[in-house]
Amino acid sequence: MGSAVVAGDNESRIRLDKWLWAARFFKTRALAVEAVAGGKVHAGGQRVKPAHAVRVGEVLSIQRGPDQYIVMVKALSDRRGPAREAALLYEESVESRQSREALGEQRRLQQFGSPPPAGRPTKQDRRRIVRFTQRGE
């Protein structure tokens, strides 16, 4: 069984991949290891390894898909609990939250510009596509 460590305990450390998993940034520890090894996670502006010892007060930069999180570690835990408990392990910077929300809004607006196709193209549609793609040849 894992245990949560209080924020005031500066001597405690935990592996970065375990903390990312416990803080619910990644669904599995294997995904956390893959992200850290792939350079998607930085501590203090430096690339780190999955075994990096995370301390309370450390600033982490986490790239998850198109979203960038900049968080400060508030508490350590090697136990994956409910999302409410996981949110207590870190504090996201205001700039990080604002930029993520702005990018999310941009992505939503871009989806309206190009509606998904209604289904399979008809024979007439396929002929138009062929004519259009072979125009430059």
N, C-alpha and C positions, 0 to 999 in steps of 0.2 A: 504494500500500500504506500502511496506517495503522501507527501505532506506539504502544506503551504508554509512558507517562511514569512515572518512578519517583515514589513518594510524597513524597520529600524535596524535589522540585523545585517550590518555591512560586511561581515566576515563570510556570509553564506554565498555560495555560487551554485550554478546549475548549468548544464550543457545548453547551448543555444537551441539546438534542434528540439530538445525536450520542452524548453520554455515556449518556443513558437507553437508547438503542438498543444501544450496546456493552455496557452492564451488564445487558442482557436484561430490562428492565422492560417493553419494548414490542417487538413482533415486527418492525415496520417503522419507519423514521424518520418516515414520514408519520403513523403512529399516535401517535408521540411528539410530533410538532409539534401535532397535533390536541388531545392531552391538555394540553400546556403552554398552548396558546392558549385552551383551554376552562377554565383555572383549576384544573386537577387537580394541578398541581405548584407548590409554594411553596419559595422559598429564603429562609431566615431569617425566616419568617412573612409574606413578601411575595409577591404574584403576580409571576411573571416571564414573559419572552418566550422563544420557542424559541432565540433567538440569545444568551441570557444566558451569560456566561462563567463556567463552573464552575471552582472552585479546590479544591485538596486541603484538607480540613478543613471544608468547607462542609456545613451541615446542610440536607437536602432533605426535604420532606414530599410523598409521592407517593400519590395516590388512584388505585387501579386496581380498577375494579369496586367490590365492597363492601369491599375491603381497603385499609387505610391503612398505608403504610410510612413510617417516619421513619429516614432513613439518614444516615450521615456519609461523605462522599467520602474514600476512602483513597488512590486512585490514579486517574489519567486515562488514557483510551484512546479512540481513534476507530476501533478495529478490533473487530469483533464476533467473539469467539472462543467456545470451548466454555464451558458453564455454570460449570465449575470455575474458569476464568480470570475470568469475569465476576463471580463471587462475591468475588473478591479486590479488586475495584474499590471496594467499599463495605462498611460495617459497620452492620447494623441495630441499633437500640436495643433493649434488653431489654424495655422497656415496650411498644414497638411489636409485637415478636414475641409477647408474652404476650396482648395485646389481639386480635391477628389470630387466634391459636390459639383463644381463648375464643369469638370470633365464629364461627369455623369450626365449632366444636363445637355452638354454638347452632343454626346452619343445619342441621347433620346431624340434630340432635334434632327440629327442626321438620318435617323431611321424613318422619319416622316417624308424625307426627300426622295427616297427610293422604296416604294411599296413592294412587297414580295410578289412574285409572279402568281397568277391565279391558278396555275396548274401546268400540265404538260403543254408545250406549244402545239398548235394545230399544224396541219400540213402547209397551210398558207403562211403561218408564222415561220415555220422552218425554212420555207423558200425565201422569205424576206431576210432571214438571218444569213442564209448562204449568200444571197446577193450582196448583202451589206459587208460581210467579212471578205468576200472575194473582189470587192470593188477596187482595191489598191493593187491587185496583181496584174 
